[in-house]
Amino acid sequence: MTSVETQQKFEQFLAERMPVLVQFAQALGSPEPHRILNEPHLFSRGISDWLSNQVVGSSDRVWLVTRLGYFVGEYLVMRYGGAWFVNEAPTSRYFGRYVVGHFGRLANSNALADPFEVAMAAVEPNAQSLEELLAEVSHALEIA
């Protein structure tokens, strides 16, 4: 994929994430689903509790990982004042992935995370809770 194609797909990804997150919050019964965009921390416990009661089948996995990845990314972006971007560092383990970073509220401005890696871990059988995973990735970013 060329750089132009990657950028076009990334722009589509960015445009889709907000309506998808609001629809996810609506599906989970939130009375104010739009708040997930600017205050995702308010949703972490509810999503974590909901997720702990789910059996994620193979047909639901992509749907759920997509929504959880968007959520984790927005949670970190809002918490640490960061941004989504395509990692173009060829030596990075996250090369070519959509990641969050450029965090203005962290000592290490180069710290970054792959929200979809966290989302995939969250849907594994016997996974830690989403809240525990969020705490782990937050700690890793803070000490990076």
N, C-alpha and C positions, 0 to 999 in steps of 0.2 A: 504494500500500500504506500502510495506517495505521501509526502508531507501535506500536500493540499487535501488529499482524500482523508487523511487522519484528522486534519483540522476541521473539515466539513462534518465528519462523523462526531467529533467532539462537540461542535457547536449544536448539533442536533441533540446529543446527549444532555448538554446543559439546558436546552430549552425544554426537554421532556421531564427533567427531574422534579421540577416544582409541581406541575399538575399531578404527576404520578404520586408524589408524597402526600398531597392534599387528598387525593382519592383513597390512598392507603389509610390515612387517618379517618376519613369518612367511613370506610369499610370496617374499621375497628370501633366505630361508634362514638368518636370524639364529637362533643358538642360544638367545638370551635376548631375544626380541622386545619384551617389556614394558619393557625399558630405554630404548626409543625415546621413552617419555613423559617421563622425568626426565633423561635423558642423550642428547638427540638429537645432540649433537656427536660421539658415538661412531659414529654411523651416516652422517655426512656423506660421508666418503670412499667408503664402500661403495656408497651410493646414487648418488653422482656417477660412480663407475666403471661401475656397472650401467647408468646412464642413457646414458653415452657409447657404449654398445654397442647401443642400441635404435634401431629405426626406428619412429617414432611415427606410426601411421596415424590418419586422422580418426576411426575408430571407437574408438581407444584414448585419444585426446587428453583427453577430459573425465575419464575414469577416472584417468589419470596426473596431470593438472593438479590434480585434487582432492587426491590423496595428497601430491603435492609441496608444494602450498599449505599443507596442514595441517603437513607436516614443517617447512617454512621458518618458519611462524608459531611453532611450538613451539621451534624452534632459537633464534629471536630472543627469545622470552618467557623461556626458561631462561637464555640468555646475559646478558640485560640486566635481568632481574627485572621483566618487563612483564606485559601482559594483552591478551586479545582484546577488541574492542569494535566496535560499529557507529559509523562516523564520521558524526556528525550536524552537522558544520560545513559549512554550505552553500557557503562560499568555498574549501573544500579541494578539491584535485584528486581526493581519495579519498572525496568525499561519497557517503554511502549504501553504502559498501563495508565488508566485514569486514576490519578492520585489526588490527595489533598496535602497542601504544604504552604510555604511562604507565610508562615504563622507570625504575625506581628506581636503576639503575646507570649512567645517562647524565647528563651535565651539563644537557642540554636535556630537561626533562620533557615537552615538547610534541612531541618527535620521534616519528614513526610511520612504518610501512611497510605496504605491501599485499603479503602473502606470495603471493597468487595472481598478481600481476603478475610476481613473480620466477619462479614456477612456469611461467607461460606463456612467459617468455623462455627457460627451460631446455629446453623441448621443441621450440623452433624448430630447423629444419635449420641445421647449422653453428653452433649456439649455443655460448657459453662453457660451461665445465663448471659443474656445480652448485656445486662448491666455490669457483670464481672468482666466481660470482654471489653466493654467501653472503658472501664477503669484500668485495665491492663494496657490498652493502646494509649490512653491518656498518660499514664505513668511513663511508658516508653518514650513518648514524645517529650515529656517534661525533663527527662534525664539524658536525652540524646545530645 
